[in-house]
Amino acid sequence: MPRPEDSGPPELFYNIDEAKKYTSNSRIIEVQQQMSERAFELLALPEDCPALILDLGCGSGLSGEVLEENGHFWVGCDISQAMLDVALEREMEGDVIQSDLGQGVGMFRPGMFDGAISVSALQWLCNSNSSAENPFRRLFIFFTTLYSCMKRNSKVVLQFYPDSPQQAELIVKQATRAGFNGGLMVDFPNSSKAKKVYLVLSCGDATFQMPKALGEDDGSQCVYTANERVRQGRVNKKTLTRKQWVLKKKDRMRRQGKQVANDSKYTGRKRSKKF
Ligand SMILES: C[S@@+](CC[C@H](N)C(=O)[O-])C[C@H]1O[C@@H](n2cnc3c(N)ncnc32)[C@H](O)[C@@H]1O
């Protein structure tokens, strides 16, 4: 199935029609709410103490609603005005700002937030829609500015859909370079439907321990940190055919905004000796 992220810029994908569909589809609402509740749980905020939480890629406010229901205040950022308009129509309590996460969240005061969540938005930063958009740089700017607006010892939990182990690895690496501790946690790693990936980060807490993933009946943790290779499904060049390897590499270069020749039946074929 094609991924929305491959269809072009997010502000065009999340247009008026998509934004309306998003909050009228009961299946989408249920899934987003479940992931938002899990992200909130992983924040592990102190009980009975209202906090100020940043919602990154807040969209129409489904994730923000979970924060409100738990008695917290929130501020949301999103690149799509159509999604934010739906959040305003739904009279969400959070304040929302239209902004591109790839340009960072430097508009907030240092140490302003007690926690941050993001649900189904982070993978969009790994795509480039023009040669000027560099996912490495955008992720780094995003994480460094995020680090600065978080309180010391606070947590950030970002659920996202990596399209490959390499993409997940890049995200963890850029978060760690920006100063965060933590890594990836995968709930229900053996279920194709229930599997969900969370980047759980701590801001300056050297004693931080990754939480336990759900659905791990063998008791082992499914956690990746920046110094570890992403274990599950890591693509080994030797297990791919030459053609698969070339196609994958071309795909990665396209996502990095590089000029790449179109695929054809000759792609990845060995050249005959005549060449
Ligand atoms: C799948 S929706 C999730 C919305 C919301 N978190 C929820 O749970 O309903 C992903 C959101 O990420 C936003 N997004 C994607 N790329 C973004 C970017 N570069 N900057 C800000 N928001 C972005 C989209 O506009 C969209 O609203």
The ligand as an SDF file (V2000), in Angstrom:
LIG
                    3D

 27 29  0  0  0  0  0  0  0  0999 V2000
   -1.6800   11.2590   10.8460 C   0  0  0  0  0  0  0  0  0  0  0  0
   -1.8820   12.9400   11.3040 S   0  0  0  0  0  0  0  0  0  0  0  0
   -1.9210   12.8150   13.0620 C   0  0  0  0  0  0  0  0  0  0  0  0
   -2.5720   13.9840   13.7310 C   0  0  0  0  0  0  0  0  0  0  0  0
   -2.7410   13.8770   15.2390 C   0  0  0  0  0  0  0  0  0  0  0  0
   -1.4660   13.7180   15.9220 N   0  0  0  0  0  0  0  0  0  0  0  0
   -3.6770   12.7700   15.6020 C   0  0  0  0  0  0  0  0  0  0  0  0
   -3.3060   11.8780   16.3390 O   0  0  0  0  0  0  0  0  0  0  0  0
   -4.7980   12.7820   15.1240 O   0  0  0  0  0  0  0  0  0  0  0  0
   -0.2400   13.5460   10.9890 C   0  0  0  0  0  0  0  0  0  0  0  0
   -0.1350   15.0390   11.1400 C   0  0  0  0  0  0  0  0  0  0  0  0
    1.2340   15.4090   11.0280 O   0  0  0  0  0  0  0  0  0  0  0  0
    1.2850   16.6730   10.3910 C   0  0  0  0  0  0  0  0  0  0  0  0
    2.6220   16.9240    9.8270 N   0  0  0  0  0  0  0  0  0  0  0  0
    3.2420   16.1970    8.8750 C   0  0  0  0  0  0  0  0  0  0  0  0
    4.4390   16.7690    8.5820 N   0  0  0  0  0  0  0  0  0  0  0  0
    4.5540   17.8530    9.3590 C   0  0  0  0  0  0  0  0  0  0  0  0
    5.5500   18.8450    9.5010 C   0  0  0  0  0  0  0  0  0  0  0  0
    6.6630   18.8390    8.7610 N   0  0  0  0  0  0  0  0  0  0  0  0
    5.3640   19.8250   10.4040 N   0  0  0  0  0  0  0  0  0  0  0  0
    4.2210   19.8590   11.1530 C   0  0  0  0  0  0  0  0  0  0  0  0
    3.2440   18.9490   11.0510 N   0  0  0  0  0  0  0  0  0  0  0  0
    3.3990   17.9490   10.1610 C   0  0  0  0  0  0  0  0  0  0  0  0
    0.2140   16.5790    9.3310 C   0  0  0  0  0  0  0  0  0  0  0  0
   -0.1880   17.8470    8.8480 O   0  0  0  0  0  0  0  0  0  0  0  0
   -0.8890   15.8240   10.0670 C   0  0  0  0  0  0  0  0  0  0  0  0
   -1.8020   16.6790   10.6720 O   0  0  0  0  0  0  0  0  0  0  0  0
  1  2  1  0
  2  3  1  0
  2 10  1  0
  3  4  1  0
  4  5  1  0
  5  6  1  0
  5  7  1  0
  7  8  2  0
  7  9  1  0
 10 11  1  0
 11 12  1  0
 11 26  1  0
 12 13  1  0
 13 14  1  0
 13 24  1  0
 14 15  1  0
 14 23  1  0
 15 16  2  0
 16 17  1  0
 17 18  1  0
 17 23  2  0
 18 19  1  0
 18 20  2  0
 20 21  1  0
 21 22  2  0
 22 23  1  0
 24 25  1  0
 24 26  1  0
 26 27  1  0
M  CHG  2   2   1   9  -1
M  END
$$$$
